[in-house]
């Protein structure tokens, strides 16, 4: 079962002095963000000597949204500790902080070095399973009526300018769209057309052109009675959160007009780079439930734990018998019985394709006893490395909502992805959003490594790992198994199903294929899984009253 380490992300480094002390003690960690190599001027007066990255980390760690307000309260000692001979002017701070936006990848590299250290120090537990989710981030801009010239002939100018919708409104709309058939088109709300010029982003909606001064932001327009009543403008902040520690492993900001599944490959590449290894499972909501993402994961040997989403072919998952059923469980080609997991493989050669090997659960013919195989490309969304009937899959699926708290934590601690007028940055553009998020990633993993003693100091976190109880594991698995029995998809007896789930758990732990040569959860994982499986009560559901289908 996936383990969880509580207390790893407690805010131990709330003071800038603590962050500076750790960075001073480990100079190799922040080598990529040294000012002498990062902010180089080719002409004009040389920059004032000092580490602007240190000052920026202190700014982000203060959770202050306004640079001027932070600058006025920053003590002289802070600038001295950052290597400045005197306090820089506000103009210099503003200009150099803005210059760091071009080098936000260097901050991510600092965080990546600490994340890889954590992966090694935890024995592979960090980054083993990852939860992906996103949230809205407002921009400091609003719609201004902008019809002029020939456009005035068809202008339907309103008496009142549209008001800003809340992040909650935008979130409800995003969740509504996530339950519909996905497309690759940009999301524009009720807007008919968008065009960028030197002044900003122009939006045609309700027969009128409007100007948004932030030309990198996405827009949602809400029309009633032919008039624009509300609008929302901003970005989408996607995070990959570690199941083990609860810390953010990667963060990627895009225009809110770009759909989640279109932007995801960039986040996934950042995640793999930061970890230095490939995660074993990625858990996400239905906004990411498209075939291309399942294919991306499966070809990498990664299990996808993502609920079903309608597509152009079907509203819900359907059986594809005699090959496999609606839950992606293969069936014997000779007798039609449900299969049991044997192994998964995706990387045996340069031309290898992901493939599942399985055995018949109730062999009734001599040929049934042979190991059979099925290519995952037959249905990327159903044929997965980690089967939906396994305890690990169900545990990861049901725990996903707990990790959405990372968005609130980052807003409170680092003012990342502000969702109100008071919280959003006053500087416009995607650069300021991504730089702040990357700096927060550095502080996050500096905190985790410091608390766990992975930087060489004492362990400050007094809490131990926690594993799921037997009762919880039983309830998660029994739901889908009872549902399959009610549908007539399984004829496996209790003792045979126990063997089936034990094989899946063993493959997830060590086994062959992509799940690694050693356990990422420690040597006792086999016993934990066996104990959980033994606690499952097998009850037959009434055929005329099938239980609620799981996602």
N, C-alpha and C positions, 0 to 999 in steps of 0.2 A: 504494500500500500504506500502511496506517496506520503512522506513524512513532512511535518511542518515545524519550523523553528520559530517560536514566538519570541518577541523582545529584541530581535536583531535590528529592527529599524527604529527603536526608541530614540528620541531626539537628544542624544548625548552631546552633540556639537552645536548647541544653540548659540554659543558665543564665538565671535570671530577669532578671539585669541586662541581657542582650542583648535580651530582649523589651521591657523598659521603655525601653531606648535607642531602639529602633525606633519604639515608640508615641509617645515624646516628640518624635522627629524628624518624625512625620507625625500631628499632632493631629487632622486631619480624618478619619483612618481610624476612630478610636474615638469619634467624636462621639456615635453612638447609645447608647453604654453609660456616659456620664457620670453620676455619682451624683446630681448636682444636678437632673437631669431624669428619672432613672430611679427612684431611691428617695426619693420625696417623702412625708413624714409629714404627715397632716392634723391630728394632735393629739399631745399629750405632748411630751416633751423632744426637741429636734431631734437628728438623727443627727450623729455626729462627722464633721467635715469630712475628706474623703479619697475616693479612688477605689477603691471595693470591687471593681469589675470588674478592676482591675489586680491586686489581691491574689488574686482568684479565679483569674485566668489563671496566676499564679505557683504557686498550689496545684495546679492541673491539670497544669502543665508539670513539676512535681516527681515526678509519677507516684505520689505518696503517697496511699494509700487512706483513711487515718484522719486526719480533720481535727485532732483533738487532738494527734496525734503531729507533724503538720506545724507546727501553731501553736507548739509548744514549741521547735522548731528554727528557726523563721523569725527572721532577724536584725532588729534594730531598723532597720537601713538600709533594709530592704525596705519597712517601713511608712512611713518618711520619704520614700522615693522615690515611694510611692503617694499622698503628700499628707497624711498623718496627722501631727498635732503630737505624738502620743505613741502608744505601742503600745496598740491596743484590747484590751479584755478578751476572753477566749475566748468568753464568752456573746455579746458583741457580734458577733464574727466568725461564730459559729454562726448567730445570728439573721439577720444581713445576707446571708450566703451563701444561706440558705434563702429569703430574700426575692427573691433574684435568679432563682429558679426561675420566677416569674411573668413574667419578662422575658427568657427565653432566646431569644426571637425577635430581640431586639436584638443578641445575639451573632451570630446567623445573618446579620443584616444587615451587620455589620462584615465577616464572612467573604465575603458576596456582593459587597461593594464591591471586595475584593481579587481575587476570582475574575473579575469582569468586567474588571478591569484586566489580568489575565493573559490573558484571551481576546483582548483588543485587542493586547497586546504580543507575543503569539505568532502573530499573523496568523490567528487562528481555530483553531489546532491544539488548544488547551486546550478540552475539552468537545466536540470533534468526534465522538468515539466514547466511549461510557460503558459501564462494566461494573457491573451491579447484583447485589449478593449480600447475604445477611444472616447473622447469627450470634446465638447464645443469650447472654443476660445474666442471671445469677442475681440473685435478691432475697434479702435477709437475713431470711428467715422460714421457718417450718416448720409442718407439720400437727400440730394438737393435737386430741385427741378431744373432741367437743363435743355429744354426745347429751344431751338433758335433757328433762324433762317427759314428754309422750306419746311422744316418740321413743325412750325407754328400753325400751318394750315390744317393739320390733323391733330393738333394738341388738344387734350382734354384736361387742361390744368385744373388742379383741385384747389378748393378753398383752403384746405389745411394740408400741411406736409404729413406724410405717414409717420407714425410713431414706431419706436424700436420694439420689436418682440423680445420676449425674455429667452434665455437659454433653455428654459423648460419647454417653451413652445417649439423651438428648433429641435430639441431632443425628442419630443413626441412625434414630430414629423419624420425624423430620421428612423425611429423605431417602426413607424407605420410603413415606410418604404422598405425596411428590412424584411417585412413579411410578404412583400410582393415579388413578382418575377424580376430578377436583376437585369440591368442593362449596363453598358459601358459608357453611357452618355453622362455629361456633366449634370449636376443637380442645380436647377435654377429656380425652383419654386414656381411661382406664377409668371416669372420673367419670360419675355418672348425672345430677347436677344441681349447679348453682352458684347461690348467692344472697349478696348483699352486705348487711351491716348496719353499725351504728355501731362494732362491734368489729373488723370485717375481712371477709374473704371466707369464707363457709361452703360446704363441698364435701361432697356425698353420694356415697360410694363404698363398695362392699362392704357395704351395709346400715347404715353408720355415717356420722354427720355429723362433719366435721373443720373446724377453724377455722384460717385462714391470716391472719395479722395484716396482711399487705399486700393490701388489697382491690382494687388496680389490676393486680396481677400475673396472669399466666396459670398454669395448673396442669396437670400431667401426673401421673396416678396409674397405677401398675403393679400389677396384681392377680395373685396366684397362689393356687390352692386356695381361692378365695373371700375371701381376705384381702389387704389392701393391704400389699405388701412394700416398695415403693419409691415415691417421689414426686419430682417436680421442679417448682419454681416460679420464675417469672421473666418476662423480657421478650424481645422480638425486636428486635435492632438491625440495621436495613437501611441499607446504604451504597451510594451511587453513586460509582464510582471512575473517575477520568479515565484514558483509555487512554494519553495522551501523557506525562503526568508521573507517573502512579501515585498522585496525591494524591486524597483524598476530596473530592468536590464537594458532596455533600448527605448528611445522616444523619437517620434518622427512627426513633424508638423507639415500639413498640406492645406491648400485652399479648401474651404468647406464645400465647394462645388465639385471636388473630386471624390468619387465614390470610394468607400472603405476598401473594397476588394481590389480596386485599381492601384491604390497607394500602398497596399500591403507588401508587395515584393520588396520595396525599398526598406521597410521596417524589418522584414525577415532577413535581408542581407546584413543590415546593421546588427541584428541580434546574433547571427552566426559569427560575425567578425568580433563582437564584444566578448562572446563566450570562448572563442577559439575552438569550439566543438559544435556539433549539431545537437540540438535538443532532441529528446526522445518523444515528446508529445507537445502539441500546441492546442490550447483550449480557447475557443472564441465563441461569440454569439452569432446569430443567424445572418448578420450583415456580411459575414465573411464566407457564407455557405454557398460557394460557387465551385464548379468543377475544376477550374484552373488552379485554385488554391489547394484543393485536395490532391491534384496531380503534382503540384510543386512539393507538397509535404511527402507524399508517398514515394516519389522518385528520390527523395533525400533520406528515406527510411524513417520518416517522422510520422507518428500517429496523429490523426486529426480528430479532435473531440469537439465537434461543431454540430449544432442541431440542424434539422432539415429545413430547407427553404424551397418554396415552389419554383419551378423553372418552366420553360416553354413546352416541355414534354409532358409534365405531370404536376398536379397540385400537391400530391403527397407521395411518399415512398411506395413503390409497388413491387410485388413479387416477380422475379424473373426465373421462375422454375422452368425446367428442372435444374438449371445451373446454380442459382443462388436466390435467396429470399430478400424481403424488404429490409432486413437488418444487416444484410451483407454476409450472411452465413452460407457458405457453399453447401451444396447437396450432392450426394453420391450420384455419379453418372450412370450407375448400374442398377441401383435399387430405389433411388430417390430419397433415402434417409438423410437427415441432417449430418453435416460433417463435424469433425473435431479438429481443432487447430494442431498442425504439425510444425510448420515453420514458415517464416517469411524471408524473402531475399530480394535485394535490389541492386547489389553491387558486385556480382560475381565476375563480371567482365565488362569491357567497353561498350558492348552492344546489348548488355543485359537489360531486361525490362522487369519492373516490380512484379513479383509473382507470389501467390499464396499456395502452400502445400497443405493438404488436409487428408484426413482418413474418415472412412465411413463409421458412423457411431454404432450402427447395428448391422454388421456385414452378414448378408444372407446368401451370398454367392462367393465363389472363390476369388473372382476379380474384384470384389468389394474390399478385400483386405489389402489391395495395393494402395500405395500413396498416390493421390491424385493432385493435380495442380490447376490453377486458374490465374490468368493474367489480370492484374488489377485494372488495366486500361479498359477492360470490358465495362466497368462502371467505377470511375474514380471516387464518386461520392459514397458508394456502398462498400466496396471491397477494400478494407483498411488493414494496416499492419496490426493494430490493436482492436480486437473484435468488440462489438457493442455489448456482448454478454459477459465480458470480463469484469472482475471487481475493480481493476485499476481504471478502466474507462468510466464506469459509473461514478467512482469516487471523484475523478477529475471533473466530470460533467456537473455534478451536483454542487461542487465547491466553487464554481466559477464566479458566482455573484459576490462572494466574499472579497474578491480581489479588485472589485471596482472601487473600493475605498481608497485606492492609490490616487485617484484623481482629486478627491477632497483633501487628502494629506498633502499633496504637492501644492494645492492652492493655499492652504494654511501656512505651510512651512516656507515655501519658496516663491509664492505668487505666480505659479506657472498655470497657463490656460485660464486666465481671469474670466469670470462669467457675469460680472456686474460692472457698472460704470466706475465704481470705487476700486475694483480689482484689476481691470484690464490695463495694459501698458499704454501710455499716452503717445509713445512713438509708434508709427505705423509701419507695416511691412512684415513679411514672414521671417525676415532675418532676426529681428528682436525677439520674436516668439521662440524660434529654434535655439538661439544662443542661450536664452535664460533656461530653457529645458535641458540643454546639454551641460550647463554649469550646475544645475540641480542634480544631474546624474552623477557628477563628480562628488558632490557633498554627500549624496545618498550612500555611495559605496565607500567613501572615506569613513562614514559613520558605521556601516556594517562591519567593515574590516577591523576598525578600531574596537568595537564592542565584542567581537568574537576572538580578538587576539591574533588575527591573521597578519598583522603588521609587526608582530614580534613582541607586543606588550601583553599584559595580563588579560584574561577573559573577564569582561565586565558584565556580560549577560549571564545572569544566574538561572535563567530558565532552560529547560531541557527540551529535546525534541518531543513532539506529540504524534501519535498515530491514531488512526480512526478506530473507534471501538467496534467490537464484534456486532453489536446490535445495529449500528449504522450501516456497516457493510452488508449485513443481511437484508436490510430494508431496501437498499439501493439495487441489489441484484435481483431480489425476488420479484420486483415490479415488472421488469422487462421479461423475465422468464415466465411468469404467470401469464402475461399478455401473449407471448409466443405460443404457450400451450393452448390458450383460448382460441387462437387463430389456426391451430392445427399445424403449426410450423415445426414443432419439436415432438419427437416420440422417445426422447432419451430418458431413461430411468434416472433416479436420483444419484445412484453410485456412479453411473457413467458421466453424468453432468459434472460431478465433483472432479473426476479425472480431466474432463475437458477444461474446466476453469483453472485447474492446477497447471495444465500445460500452457495456457495463455499467460498465467502469472509467471511461470518459469521462463517463457520466451521474453517477457517484458523485463525480467531480471537479468538473465545472462543469455542462454540459448544461442541459436545461430542467427545469421542475418544481421539486421541493423541495430539490434537492441544492446549491443556492446558485449564485451567479453567478461566484464565484472559487474557486480551489483552496484547501482548508484545509491541504494538505500541501506547498505550495510549487510553484514553476513546473516542477520536474523530475518531478512525479508521473507524467505521461504516459509518460515514458521508462522510469521504474522499472517501471511496469505492463507495458509492452511487452516489456522485457527478461525479466521474470518469466514472461510468457506464452510467449515464444519458447523458454524452457527446458523446457517441459512435453513429456514424451514420451507420445505417444498410443499406448496399447497396448490391443488388444482382449481383453477377458476371455472366458474360455471360457463358453459359455452354460450348461453343466451344472455349473459351479463359480463361481457369481457371487460377487464379493467381498463382504465384510461391509458391510451398509448403513450409511451415515453417519447421524448424528443430524440 
